[in-house]
């Protein structure tokens, strides 16, 4: 039985996607009771990720509507189902994109649960955090600092975690380019600078505020995505969902360099001459995250003293937050506050 049965008679509010491409609508729902291995979380804050935008805009396959988006969730355990240990009611937790894995497919058995054949994704295949309450598999949640601001923590749950995985895949080179200076990039830049790397930030042409923001976070250079950086890059990470940036980044990296595509969705990559791939340059993608990624990054972030830049919106203004993200009007990350 849940530790707190009073939750089952209560009502929660959720911003629901009823069909791809439609605005989210506010709905009242009964607060669910957690099943075995699950926790019910009362949401303190939920970041708005570009993946949420891909879900809402119907750019990802097999969207299960109605669905509550949101996978950068910070909240407190309101009730715990049978078999849950170590996450008592009142504990602050984070709920990430990776909601559950099968544990038995070849990828899971090989320690590559991010590639699970039968995954569950928060806010995509199960209801997420654009709500006052959210259910989650306790095994895929992470205890978070009690004293920190919930809104500031929420972007770490995806922008930070996927950024960290992208960063590790980029290798150890000293000159790192970041294309698309949004939520993930502004976190990752702080980590890279702390490690002593030279960060080159690429933004939309003429986006002076984003370029100034990147420099304020320690980037040694910031300019338009089409620009040639002052030195060849050891690696580049692309967070903007723009396929045309792949050949641009390939031209910017040196021999043996790597271009990492950090998003779940990207527009088509145009054809490009083999010459810019030759000399052992690589193009790789990042898919999801593992719990090991989360444990690593959540241990590093306090040491780096990562500071997230957030813009807060009431839950009812989720559509406005998504529209601001879609229109490139955000500096840092949008966060919904129920």
C-alpha positions in Angstrom: 0.0 0.0 0.0 1.2 3.6 -0.5 2.7 5.3 2.5 0.2 8.2 2.2 -3.3 7.1 1.0 -4.8 10.6 1.4 -3.4 11.6 -2.0 -5.8 9.3 -3.8 -8.9 11.5 -3.1 -7.2 14.7 -4.1 -7.3 16.5 -7.4 -4.2 17.5 -9.5 -3.9 19.9 -12.3 -2.0 19.1 -15.5 -1.3 20.7 -18.9 -2.2 18.1 -21.4 -1.4 17.6 -25.0 -4.5 16.1 -26.6 -3.2 15.9 -30.1 0.1 16.8 -31.7 0.4 20.4 -32.9 -2.4 21.6 -30.6 -2.0 23.9 -27.6 -1.8 22.3 -24.2 -5.0 22.4 -22.2 -5.4 22.6 -18.4 -7.2 19.5 -17.0 -8.2 18.4 -13.5 -7.4 14.8 -12.7 -7.5 12.6 -9.7 -4.1 12.3 -8.0 -2.9 8.8 -8.8 -1.8 6.3 -6.2 1.8 4.9 -6.8 2.0 1.3 -7.7 4.7 -1.1 -6.7 8.1 0.5 -7.1 6.6 3.9 -7.9 6.7 7.2 -6.1 4.1 10.0 -6.4 5.9 13.4 -6.6 4.4 16.8 -5.8 6.1 18.9 -8.4 8.0 22.0 -7.3 9.3 23.0 -10.7 9.6 21.5 -14.2 11.9 22.7 -16.8 10.8 23.2 -20.4 13.1 21.3 -22.8 13.4 21.4 -26.5 12.3 17.8 -26.5 9.0 18.9 -25.0 8.7 21.2 -28.0 9.3 18.3 -30.4 6.6 16.3 -28.6 4.1 19.1 -28.7 4.8 20.0 -32.3 4.5 16.3 -33.4 8.1 16.0 -34.6 8.7 12.8 -32.7 7.1 9.4 -33.7 4.4 7.5 -31.9 3.3 10.3 -29.6 0.7 8.8 -27.2 -2.0 11.3 -26.7 -3.3 12.5 -24.3 0.1 13.0 -22.7 1.4 15.4 -20.1 4.8 16.7 -21.3 7.8 17.6 -19.1 10.8 15.6 -18.0 13.0 18.1 -16.0 11.0 17.5 -12.8 12.0 18.6 -9.3 9.6 17.8 -6.5 9.1 16.1 -3.2 7.9 12.5 -2.6 4.2 12.7 -1.6 3.7 8.9 -1.4 5.6 5.7 -2.1 4.4 2.4 -3.3 5.4 -1.0 -2.1 9.0 -2.0 -2.5 10.4 1.6 -2.5 13.3 2.1 -0.2 15.3 5.2 0.5 12.8 7.8 -0.9 10.5 8.5 2.1 7.7 11.1 1.8 9.2 14.6 1.9 12.4 13.7 0.1 13.3 16.0 -2.7 13.9 14.1 -6.0 14.6 14.7 -9.7 12.7 12.9 -12.4 14.6 12.7 -15.7 13.8 11.9 -19.4 14.7 8.2 -18.9 11.7 6.9 -17.0 12.4 3.2 -17.0 14.1 0.4 -19.0 13.4 -3.3 -19.5 16.7 -4.5 -17.9 16.8 -7.6 -20.1 17.5 -6.5 -23.7 21.1 -6.8 -25.0 21.7 -3.1 -24.5 20.5 -3.1 -20.9 22.6 -6.2 -20.2 25.6 -4.5 -21.7 25.3 -1.4 -19.5 23.8 0.7 -22.3 20.4 1.3 -20.9 20.1 4.6 -22.9 19.6 2.3 -25.9 17.0 0.0 -24.3 14.7 -1.7 -26.8 11.7 -1.1 -24.6 12.3 2.2 -22.8 9.8 4.5 -21.0 10.3 8.2 -21.4 8.9 10.8 -19.0 6.6 13.3 -20.8 6.6 11.2 -24.0 5.5 7.6 -23.3 4.3 8.3 -19.7 2.9 11.5 -18.2 5.5 14.0 -17.1 5.9 17.1 -15.0 3.8 19.9 -16.6 1.5 19.2 -13.6 1.1 19.5 -9.9 1.9 15.8 -9.4 3.8 13.1 -11.3 4.3 9.4 -11.0 7.7 7.9 -11.5 9.6 4.6 -11.2 11.6 5.2 -8.1 14.7 3.4 -9.5 15.1 6.1 -12.1 14.8 9.1 -9.8 17.6 10.9 -8.0 17.8 12.6 -4.6 18.6 16.3 -4.9 19.9 19.0 -2.5 17.3 20.1 0.0 18.5 23.7 0.2 18.8 24.5 -3.5 16.2 26.4 -5.5 13.9 23.9 -7.3 13.6 26.0 -10.4 17.4 26.3 -10.7 17.8 22.5 -10.3 15.2 21.5 -12.8 17.3 22.2 -16.0 19.9 19.8 -14.7 17.5 16.9 -15.2 17.9 16.9 -19.0 19.8 20.0 -20.3 22.5 19.1 -17.7 22.4 15.3 -18.1 22.2 15.1 -21.9 24.8 17.9 -22.0 27.1 15.9 -19.8 26.7 12.8 -22.0 27.4 14.9 -25.1 30.4 16.5 -23.4 31.9 13.1 -22.5 31.4 11.9 -26.0 33.2 14.9 -27.4 36.5 13.8 -25.9 39.2 15.6 -24.1 40.3 18.2 -26.6 41.0 21.7 -25.4 39.0 23.7 -28.0 35.3 22.9 -27.9 32.6 24.5 -30.1 29.0 24.6 -29.0 26.4 25.3 -31.6 23.1 26.6 -30.2 23.5 28.4 -26.9 20.4 27.5 -25.0 19.7 25.6 -21.8 22.1 22.7 -22.3 24.9 24.9 -23.7 24.8 27.4 -20.8 25.3 24.5 -18.3 27.9 22.7 -20.3 29.9 25.8 -21.0 30.4 26.3 -17.2 31.6 22.7 -16.9 34.0 23.0 -19.9 35.5 26.3 -18.6 36.0 24.7 -15.1 37.9 21.9 -16.8 40.1 24.5 -18.5 38.8 24.2 -22.0 38.4 26.9 -24.5 34.7 27.3 -25.4 33.6 28.7 -28.7 29.9 29.6 -28.7 27.9 29.6 -32.0 24.5 31.3 -32.1 22.0 32.6 -34.6 23.5 35.4 -36.7 23.0 38.7 -35.0 22.0 37.2 -31.6 24.1 39.6 -29.6 22.4 38.9 -26.2 23.2 35.1 -26.6 26.8 35.8 -27.6 27.2 38.2 -24.6 25.7 35.6 -22.3 28.2 33.0 -23.6 31.1 35.3 -23.0 29.9 36.0 -19.5 30.0 32.3 -18.8 33.6 32.1 -19.9 33.5 31.5 -23.7 36.7 32.8 -25.3 34.7 33.6 -28.5 31.1 33.9 -29.6 29.8 34.4 -33.0 27.3 33.4 -35.7 26.9 29.7 -36.5 28.2 30.2 -40.0 31.4 31.9 -38.8 34.9 30.3 -38.8 36.3 30.1 -35.3 39.7 31.7 -34.6 41.3 28.3 -34.3 40.4 24.8 -35.5 38.2 22.9 -33.0 39.0 19.6 -31.3 35.3 18.8 -31.1 31.9 20.4 -31.6 28.6 19.7 -29.9 25.4 20.7 -31.8 22.4 21.4 -29.6 20.4 23.3 -32.1 18.0 21.0 -34.1 19.4 22.2 -37.4 20.9 19.6 -39.7 22.7 22.2 -41.8 25.0 22.8 -38.9 26.6 19.4 -39.3 28.7 20.2 -42.4 29.5 23.6 -40.9 30.8 22.0 -37.7 32.8 19.4 -39.7 34.6 22.2 -41.5 35.4 23.8 -38.1 36.9 20.8 -36.5 40.5 19.7 -37.1 41.8 16.3 -38.3 40.5 13.6 -36.0 37.9 15.9 -34.6 34.4 14.8 -33.6 31.0 16.4 -34.1 28.4 15.4 -31.5 24.7 15.8 -32.3 23.1 16.2 -28.8 19.4 16.4 -29.7 16.7 13.8 -30.1 15.4 15.5 -33.3 17.2 17.4 -36.0 16.2 18.6 -39.5 17.7 16.7 -42.4 21.4 16.9 -42.8 22.3 18.2 -46.3 24.7 16.4 -48.5 28.3 17.4 -48.1 31.7 16.6 -49.7 33.5 13.6 -48.3 36.6 15.9 -48.0 35.3 17.5 -44.9 34.7 14.2 -43.2 38.0 12.7 -44.3 41.1 12.6 -42.0 39.2 10.7 -39.4 36.6 13.3 -38.5 33.5 11.7 -36.9 29.8 12.5 -36.6 28.1 10.8 -33.7 24.7 11.2 -32.0 23.7 11.1 -28.4 20.7 9.1 -27.4 19.0 9.6 -24.0 21.0 9.0 -20.8 22.0 6.4 -18.3 21.6 6.5 -14.6 25.4 6.4 -14.4 25.5 9.7 -16.4 23.1 11.2 -13.9 25.1 10.1 -10.8 28.3 11.4 -12.5 26.9 14.8 -13.4 25.0 15.4 -10.2 28.3 14.8 -8.4 30.2 17.2 -10.6 27.7 20.1 -10.8 28.1 21.2 -7.1 31.9 21.2 -7.5 31.7 23.3 -10.6 29.1 25.4 -8.9 26.9 25.3 -12.0 24.5 28.3 -12.0 21.4 27.9 -14.2 19.7 30.9 -15.7 16.0 30.4 -15.6 12.8 32.2 -16.6 9.9 31.2 -14.4 6.3 30.7 -15.8 3.2 29.7 -13.9 2.0 26.2 -14.9 -1.0 27.7 -16.7 1.4 29.6 -19.0 3.1 26.4 -20.4 2.1 27.3 -23.9 3.7 30.7 -23.6 6.9 29.1 -22.3 6.9 26.7 -25.3 6.3 29.5 -27.7 9.2 31.6 -26.3 11.4 28.5 -26.7 10.2 28.0 -30.2 10.8 31.6 -31.1 14.3 31.7 -29.6 13.4 34.3 -27.1 14.9 32.6 -24.0 18.2 33.1 -22.4 18.9 30.0 -20.4 15.9 27.7 -19.6 12.2 28.1 -19.1 10.8 26.6 -15.9 7.1 26.0 -15.0 6.1 26.5 -11.4 2.9 24.7 -10.4 
